[in-house]
Amino acid sequence: MSASAKKTYRPETRLVQSGTLRSQFGETSEALFLTQGYVYDTAAQAEARFKGEDPGYQYSRFANPTVDMFERRMAAFEGAEAARATATGMAAVTLALVGQVKAGDHVVASKAMFGSCRYVVEDYLPRFGITSTLVDGCNLDAWRNAVRPNTKTFFLESPTNPALDVIDIAEVAKIAHSADATLVVDNVFATPLFQSPLALGADCVVYSATKHIDGQGRCLGGIILASQKFIMEKIHVLLRQTGPSMSPFNAWVLLKGLETLAVRVRRQTDSAATLAVALAAHPKISRLIYPGRPDHPQAAVAQKQMRGGSTLVAFEIKGGKRAAFRFQDALKLIRISNNLGDAKSLITHPATTTHQRLTPAQRAELGIGDGLVRVSVGLEHPDDIIEDVIAALDAA
């Protein structure tokens, strides 16, 4: 940090100051080191660098000063010993799982997760002889019963995508550790501002930095955070050799995003909670889901492990798919997009987008009805967001 490294600063300060590496020019903003490779003073230095005997950079697929700054800042904010940035959020999820398993191993994961995550667990890993069991993430007995002698890791997201279930991370971590397995948590929906999985017992946390960390729809990115031992043994070599590296430019953009993350996410969360209140008794909505509300199915768990609600609100519109489509098409301010965590309010229909590859029975099991929509609340005035949603519901 530019200030005293001995002092433990509050999260908002760490988001602005942590991990900064200044060049000889003393720049205020983080420098963008847009370079593929690096030169050495001597052949002996190059040899020492590749042996790991001389600190420094070799190739930007391995490490880069701007990417390093992003990793250090995220680690300081999350309270992790180490971090590795990736090209996308899905690269982070895939690397965090693949880095731990080999043929003959077993993974336990929550059924309720992003469609691409489910693909990795259900379809991709089995190609290499890695089996999996999907469970109801909110049912602790289901986690216990799924454990096998060859179980190596658990995976979950909380709140879940898109129905916003809240899974008890601390309890699932205990079950994983009692089986000598690890727990990987996708913390995108809660953000590191409102939930700290490592402090709750998780071994690894992953983010799609594309979402709230950028928060302005500009670039892709992902990050894996864990202990130094976990990163070095499970992630570092795999990232270096297979190449899902973050570009220095994207790392620079994400560093700028981190500076305003606390301000943006708090405002978006306040607005999302206000929208939830406005819609709670609406006659055209059969179900409203928002973490932090007393009527949320896992309200007690959310209160225990989360410091805030979410920037996302999900609700079921009466009339199914046709009504949901009419509602989306009638919106004037909120735009249809499968992204989330953006400064602009966005809406998606999970059954036909992010979770369309699931069967109707699988979607029904997860509470993803044909009338369910997920709103990612942005930075617009909350009254304008509410007025847009109410007017569109009238059209539905």
Summary of the structure (lengths in Angstrom):
residues: 396
radius of gyration: 21.5
end to end distance: 52.0
largest distance: 74.4
contacts: 1384
relative contact order: 0.12
helix: 41%
strand: 15%
